[in-house]
Amino acid sequence: MNPIFFYIKDKLKDLYQERELSSIIKIILTDIFSMSTIEIYGDKDKIFSSKEMAELDVIIERLKKNEPIQYILGYEIFYGLKYKVTENVLIPRPETAELVKWIISYSEGKSGKIIDIGTGSGCIAISLAANIPGVSVEGWDISQEALNVASYNAKLNNVDVTFRNVDILSFSSDGEKYDVIVSNPPYITEAEKDDMQSNVLEWEPFTALFVNNSDPLLFYRKIAQVGIDSLLPDGSIYFEINRSFFKEIVAMLEEYGYRDIEVRKDCFGNERMVKARL
């Protein structure tokens, strides 16, 4: 094992569990310092220069402040594509990839128009555009900084997506019709903050995460209302959801006249996705 591996491990051993720390160290050494597996784990030692050591120590200090490794790297891999991530967008997560997979499987052989509300990094919109031939995709967000990142990611992955600056809470139908509406809106109540990891709470954008305790269905309700005016007949709506409110979300969709409502669990066994037809 290269001595630098143990150097990083000793500096961060009190912050991460063994398995997570080993994974982070490997990412640092391979992705930032271009070390091979043999150089990390084998007998072939790579000697770090003083400049490299200085860069490494800066990374270690950032990690000690709970900054996510994805922000330090500047990117994340999601559904097989590379995405730039900054503090203006959420880090794409495996649960959201499951939602994307569900939409793709349902849309196989179809074309049409999809809108991703609260697009952030653009990971949902871009993944759908890249994997559903002939589909037209829009991504909406209230944050222009997020839209700038999403536009960069569309170009990075050679995918055509139209991005729009829209405040969904004040949006009124403009007459456009869509086959699918998908959203991973803010759904964590402020009361749940104490249960969150500091690397999420202190670094990822507050407005993309949290909703007021008094109205946890705020965004779901508004997007469902938009769907009534904007979905084509037999159109579908997909949500990533807070598992604590999946029953309330289903009841709300039923009240608005949606049908064939289906709830799915994520890879961790939590109710995380809802699909409904109008």
N, C-alpha and C positions, 0 to 999 in steps of 0.2 A: 504494500500500500504506500502510495506517495506520501511523504511527510506533511505536505500541504493539506491533505485530507484531515489529518489529525489536528493540524493547527486550527482549521476552521471549526472542527468538531469541538475542540476544547473551548473556543470562544463562544460558541452558541449552545453548549450542552444543557444549560439551565433554562433554555427558552423553548426547546422542541423535544418531542418524544423521539426515541432512537430512529425509528423507521422514517419519520418525516424529515428528520435532520439529514439522514443519509441521502435521501432523495434530493433535498435542497442543495447539498454539497455537490452532488453529481451534476445537477443543472448548472450551478455556478462554474464548475470546472470545464464542462463540455461546451456550454453555450456561450459563456463570456470569455473563457481563456483557451478555448479550442483544444482542450486536452483529449486525447484518445482514451478508450477504455484501458488499454495496456498501460498508458502513462499514469492513470489513476490507480488501478488495482494491481498492476504487474510489477516487474522488477525494474522497468525502465523509468528512471526518475526524471521529471522535468524540473529544472531549477528556475524559480521565479526571479525575475529581475527586481531591482528596487522600485521601478515604476509599476510593475505588476503587483508587487506587495502593497504599494500605496493604494492602488485601485481596489485590491481585495479588501483592505482594511476599511475603506469607505463603504463597500458593500456590506461588510459585517456590521458596521455601525448603523446602517440603514435597517438591516434586519433586526438589530437590537431594539430599534424604535417601532417594531411590529409592522414595518412596511411590507406589503405582500411581495413575494419574489417576482410575480408577474409585472408589477410596476417597475421593479428594478431592471428586469429584462427588457421591458417595453412591449412585450407581446404575450399572447396566449394562443394555444392551438385549440380550435373548436370545430368539431365535425369535419376534421381532416384539413381545415384551412387555417392559415395564420392570420391573427388579428392584432393590430396595434392596440394597446390599452394604455390609458392615462388615468389620472385621478378624476377625470371628468366622466368616466364611464365605469359601469360595473364590470368586474372580471367575469367572463363567460364561465358557466358552471355545467357539470355533467347532467344535472337535472333538466336544464334548458335544452341540452342536446337531445334528451329523450322526447321532449315536446316537438322539436324539429323533426325527429324521426317519425313521430306519429303523423304529423301533417304530410310529410313526404309520402308515407305509405298510403294514406287516404287519397292523395292527389295523383297517384301514379296513373299515367295515361291521360291525364286531364291538363287543360290549360285554363287560363283565366287571369283574374286580377287578385292580388293579395296585398293586404295592408298590415304592417307591423307597427303597432302603436306603443311608443316608448322604446324606440329602437336601440338607444345607447350606442354601443360599439358597432351596431349593425349586424351582429352575429346571426340573429334569426333571419332577418331579411335576406342577407347575402347567402346564407346556407340554403335557403329555399330557392332563391334565384339560380344558384349553382347546380341544384339537384332536381329541379322540376323543369323539363324542357318546355319552352314556349310560354312560360308564365311571366306575367308582368307584376313587378313587386315595388311597393312604396314603403318607406320607413319614415315614421313621424316621431318627433321629439320636441320637447319644450326648450331643450338646451342646445344653443347653437354650437357650443364647444363640443358636445357629444356628436352632433351632426357632422362637424368637421372631421372628427375621428372616423365616423361611419363612412363618409365619402372617401377618405383615404383608404379605408379597408376594402371598399368596393373596387377601387382602382388596383389595389395591391393584388386582389384575387381575380382581376379581369372579369368582373361581374357587373351587369347593368341594373342598378337600383336607383329609383328616384327618391330623394330625401327632401322632406318638408319640415319647416319649423311650425309646429302646431301645438297649442295648448289644448289638450283634449277636454279639459274641464269647461272650457268656454266655446268649444267647437259646435257649430251648427252645420247641418248637412249642406253640402255644396252641389248635390245632384249626382255625384259620382257613385257608381255601384261596384261592389266587390264580391268575389266568390268566397273569399276567406278573410276574416279578421283574426289576427293573433296578437296577444299582448302578454308581456311579463311585467305588469305594472308594479308600482310601490305597494307592498302588501304586508310589511312588518310593522306591527303596532309599536308605538313608542314605549309601551309597557313591557315589550319583549327585549328592550335594549340590554338589560342586565344579563341576559342569557347568551349574548352574542360575543364572539371572539373579538379581541381588540384590533386585530389586523383588518377586520371588516369595519368595525364601528369607527375607528379612528382615521381610516384612509379612503374608503369607498364613498361615492357621492350620496349625501344624506337624502336629497330629494328623490333619488332613484330607489331608495330602500324603504323609507318610512311613510306611514299614513297615520293620521290622528287616531287616538284611541276611541274617540267618540263616533267615528264613522269608518270602520275598517273596510267596508265594501265600496267606498267612495268611487274609486277608479273602475271597479268591475261594473258597478251600476251605470256609470256614465258611458262606458264603452258598449255595454249591452244596449243602451238606448240609441247610441250611434248606429249600432248594428241593425236596429229595426228600420232605420231610414236608409242605410247604406248597403246592406247586404242584398244580393240578388235572391230571387225565390230559390229555396233549398240551399241557400248559402250557409256556411258554417262559421262558428266562432270558437276560438281556442284560447284558453287562459292557463298561465302558470299561476298557482294559487298558494295561499297560506293554508297549511293543513288544518289549522285550528278553526277555519271558517268554511270548509268545503260544503257542509250541509246548508249553511246560509246562502252560499253562492248558488247552489243548485236550486234552492227555493226561489231565489230572486230571478233566475233564468226562467223557471217555470211560470212565475208571475207575469213575466214579460212576453210569454207565449212561445218561448223556445221549446224544442222537442228533441227526442232521442238524446237526452243528456247522459253523458258518460264521464265517470271519474276514474282516473288511473293513478296508481301509485308509482313513485319513482324507484330508483335502484336501492334506496335506503328504506323502502317500505312505507313511505309517507304519502298520503293523498296529496298529489302535487299538480295534477293536470285535469282540466275539464274541457270537454268538447260538447257543443250543442248545435242543432240546426234550427233555422228559422222557418 
